[in-house]
Amino acid sequence: MSIAATHDLTDDKKVAVKIINTKTTSPNDLEKVKREVQIMKQLSHPHIVKLYFLFLFLLSFFLFYV
């Protein structure tokens, strides 16, 4: 897993990208990622980053947080 800070070019927002390689991640950790996504979709608080969007590409999850 790696995390990087970048800018969304369409909205010019500062975002954090969490990249999780599904090939090297244990099934237990993948379940934790799924749970994280479910929880983050429900949260809305000014002091907690918001899950902006996610996608799966070439065996990796990309989670974008604003």
TAPEGI-V749694 format. One record per residue. PSI is psi in radians with two decimals (NA if undefined). OMEGA is omega in whole degrees, -180 to 180 (NA if undefined). Layout:
# TAPEGI-V749694
PSI&OMEGA / PSI&OMEGA
This chain:
# TAPEGI-V749694
2.44&175 / 2.70&-179 / 2.36&180 / 2.60&175 / 2.41&-179 / -3.08&177 / 2.45&172 / 2.05&-176 / -0.46&-179 / -0.64&-178 / -0.08&-177 / 0.68&176 / 2.61&173 / 2.21&-179 / 2.72&171 / 2.38&-180 / 2.16&176 / 2.10&-178 / 2.15&-177 / 2.03&179 / 1.99&-176 / -0.37&-179 / -0.55&-177 / 0.04&-179 / 2.40&-179 / 2.69&177 / -0.63&178 / -0.76&179 / -0.58&176 / -0.64&175 / -0.66&177 / -0.65&177 / -0.77&178 / -0.71&179 / -0.72&178 / -0.78&-179 / -0.78&179 / -0.77&-179 / -0.79&-177 / -0.52&177 / -0.51&-176 / -0.38&-174 / 2.46&174 / 1.76&-177 / 2.42&-177 / -0.32&-177 / 0.18&178 / 2.29&179 / 2.60&-178 / 2.42&174 / 2.00&-175 / -0.94&171 / 2.94&178 / 2.72&173 / 2.81&179 / 2.21&-179 / 2.19&178 / 0.92&176 / 0.37&176 / 2.43&171 / 2.42&174 / 2.00&179 / 2.16&-179 / 2.18&180 / 2.45&177 / NA&NA
